[in-house]
Amino acid sequence: MAYRCAAHKKASLSGGSVGAGAGGGRGYGGPDRISSLPDELLHHVLSFVTTPEAVRTSALSRRWVGVWMRVPRLHLLEGEATNVEHIPDHFDGILRRYAADVDIADLAISYHWNWPEVDGDRASAWAAFAARRVTGRFDLAVTTQVGHDDDAVLDLPCFERATEISLYSCRMAVRLPELDAAAGNFTRLTRLHMSELRFSDAGEGISGIVSRRCPSLESLELEQVAGVEALTLRSDSLLSLRLAYVPLRRLDVAAGNMRKMRVKYCFDETSRCPWTGGAAMRLAVPALEELGWEDAYPDKVELISLPSCLMELAVVELPSHIIHEIGQSDFTKILKLFSRAHVLRLTSPMTATATLDSEEQESLIHNVQLPYYSELDLGVITNGHSSFGSTVVHFLKRNSSIRNLTLTLNPYHPKENKFAPCCMSNCTCHEPLKWWGQDIPLYSLEQLAIKHISGHPEAKKLVYFIMRNSKVLKKITLVFSNGHCSYRRFLRNVRKLSMTGCTIELNFPCREKYCYIGLEKIIVTKV
């Protein structure tokens, strides 16, 4: 008889098994030390495995029966429910068997299959269970059956002990609790995220819940939420607000401690219903530090209290087809509200406004009122054009004391066709570069980053121009859109223009990175 090893031969001759009595392998015959651990430690250990794995530990021994029922983490995900014929019933069974005297710190329920479907009653039952038991995070993500009628309603009860709620109910309406005192409060709730759902009360419910029933709410996110015509928020605890794809007729925010605000595609004409009188916005956010705006400017704006200086201001121009339908660009209106921003993130309207004539386009760029900034993150949408240097140079002229500059060259707007047409033969792109011979005293510029550099000569000349006018440049980061073989002459010129001690970091699609310190060449391994 052939033996695999000496240990296998010894074990076979003695009638034992490999590892028996040695504390290892399947033949371990020593004491069960894990089962002797206290329940609290076992619950902590099982919180690191999936819920199905935790449930299966009941088959180990009598000691393990029911241990999983007191684990404070419970994730019911359809992707992990293998070998289960009716997943919603399986979820219900787990919730019924869970210990009645244990609070759940983290409960997540996710189900997106078309059959068997989850109707409004079942989803409401899951939410009611969470309202009674959850003391931390509750995440509910369900999708009704394709082709289902619009009668599916998720009744959301009051969560008096939960701290975070994330709600996703595609094709399902949500009915919020009543606003009277008997319905209770969301006393400990600090974060509320709702997406892919709809309301039937024009936003009155969510406005009242946030303003009157959430005394501790710090973060509110609404994304792709329908049925909210007017949103009125009154909160002293709210620190962050994010609205994305929520068609609004009116937005009224009074939050004395709000620090961050993001608005994306809520007021543009193509996403909202044709309400008469236009859209309106009223803001009272005196402590605002960061504002992100990727939307049309409302027709009526009332600013009760707004800081003149921000830590970060991010403004993204709308796609050209939306601007064409609106009839004008609102790019500059948000910028005029502030006199200073430490970091200005701007998507240039140079070619995003291609639907405007050349005079309107030139006036839009060169007459824009910019806040004072020390860091500029400028995104230029080329959209088939090859000339963009004049736009970048213009922004540098407006604030020559800039310290950090990041330039991103985007060939098209994310919301538009990726195959951008080439510019016409009479386009200004074919005219000589008027800015090449100009001098801009960039005496404070220390860091320069340019992303998505292609083989067009203007991108290279723009790098030369900035380096030539910079006196204290310490680091240059260049990200190319193709290989480095065709850039050898360009890289030599960059090295010549760089000052002693300036670090040049080159990034190519092949993931190779070269760093030059002065005249010394340092090659960094692939990342």
Secondary structure, 3 states (H helix, E strand, C coil): CCCCCHHHHHHHHHCCCCCCCCCCCCCCCCCCCCCCCCHHHHHHHHCCCCHHHHHHHHHCCHHHCCCHHHCCEEEEECCCCCCCCCHHHHHHHHHHHCCCCCCEEEEEEEECCCCCCCCHHHHHHHHHHHHHHEEEEEEEEEECCCCCCCCCEEECCCCCCCCEEEEEEECCEEECCCCCHHHCCCCCCCEEEEEEEECCCCCHHHHHHHHHCCCCCCEEEEEEEECCCEEEEECCCCCEEEEECCCCCEEEEECCCCCEEEEECCCCCCCCCCCCCCCEEEEECCCCCEEEEECCCCCEEEEEECCCEEEEEEEECCCHHHHHHHCCCCHHHHHCCCCEEEEEEEEECCCCCCCCCHHHHHHHHHCCCCCEEEEEEEEEECCCCCCCHHHHHHHHHHCCCCCEEEEEEECCCCCCCCCCCCCCCCCHHHCCCCCCCCCCCECCCCEEEEEEECCCHHHHHHHHHHHHHECCCCEEEEEECCCCHHHHHHHHHHHHHCCCCCEEEEECCCCCEEEEECCEEEEECCC
